[in-house]
Amino acid sequence: MEGPFIKNFCTGLRPESDRIMKCFTAACAAAAALFCAGPSPASDVTVFGMVDLSLGVWSVDSGVGGRTTKAEMLTGQYMANRIGLRGEEDLPNGLKAGFLLENGFNADSGTFKTSGVLFDRGSWLYLKSPEWGQFSAGRLGLLRSSATEFSYPVLGMRINPFGSGWGSVGSTMFLTPFHGFLGDNMMSWISPKRAGLQLHVQYGMGEEGVENKSSGNRYAALGLTFDGALADAAVVVDQLDEKHALGESQKDAFSVTMGGRIKLVDGLQLYAWTQFFKGADTIMALPGTTGLKVLSGFDDISGWTASTGLKMPVPGGRLNLMGAAMKASADDACTQSTGSRLKRYAAFAGYEHPLSKHATLYSAASFWKDVAAGSNYRNPTVLQWQTGLDYRF
């Protein structure tokens, strides 16, 4: 039953091109063949996925006109929509070899999330051992991003009650300089865990065809995590060696992120994190303010972000609360349209109600406000509410 189901699912998608469709169908057919052949005592291949849809209402005052309100169907808010293949095999001497291939899609339209990229949420191989840890290579999530299966356990689950964010709700991509979620041609090593401590090392060679060249973005990160009975903590230091032409001066983006959570009685958890950054290029405009730019086109944005939050059990589910503030400034020459200094404030509330092992009903609200200096728009404000259903398999 599983083989035909997988094949029918793949052929039912509406692809962006025949080439991508053929590749995706071939991957699913291979998984189906493995299932039909029967399980092996030394290996395991599984198909997994998530489907998420919600109704969202936006009320946006962009700072350049009147307030607008709209309602729309949203996709991938509580959890990003995905379908993937995951496999692992036991090797001699306690070694394990495995892989992950993960595709993101839009559940409201059936289209791929990222144009031209089949496994946009990750494609990597790994070897791991209880003695020397895990070595991975391929398309990996950046340690700072928290938005993929690879990187979520580093920061997302330890410092943020919303994980990597429910869409824009609790999302760090609007609270810190944004470098993307994943990188191509990456290598990573995760040490064995000792006394709750684990070391994470990551290096990205850059985009395809310009690996380890100045014309590509190279990424390096070092992280340390701690897991304890009463508290978890993490710190990540990372640097983006930004692409530039030969002889051109380009400052690299550098940041330090640290935080953790305290696990109190009856499931109550307190969270806090902060990030210090410099040399960044862009701060994302507020969600919902399409077309606006803020601190854009620079090469030396510096500042900090601080956030606190909590997760607590309530009747029928869990309540998540979070507040955050960011202050950023551009040290190089600025223009009036983008601004030179920015203060951003945000508050979030979310409720999750598990309906079963696979289905979760959720609802969330967010508030965003900017106070920008040297800009054509003044104090934009965004209010958002969403409620939806997430199903995982």
Secondary structure, DSSP 4 states (H G I P E B T S, - for coil): -HHHHHHHHHHHS--S-HHHHHHHHHHHHHHHHHHHT---TTEEEEEEEEEEEEEEEEEEE-SSS-EEEEEEEEESSSS--EEEEEEEEE-GGG-EEEEEEEEEB-TTT--BSSTT-TTTTEEEEEEEETTTEEEEEEEEE-TTT--STTTTTTTHHHH-TTTT-BTTBT-GGGTS----SEEEEEEEEEPPPBTTEEEEEEEE--STT-TTSTTS-EEEEEEEEEE-SSEEEEEEEEEEE----TT---PPEEEEEEEEEEE-GGG-EEEEEEEEEEEE---PPPTT-TT--SS-S-S-EEEEEEEEEEEEEETTEEEEEEEEEEEEEE-S---TTT-SEEEEEEEEEEEEEE-SSSEEEEEEEEEEEEEEESSSS---EEEEEEEEEEEE-
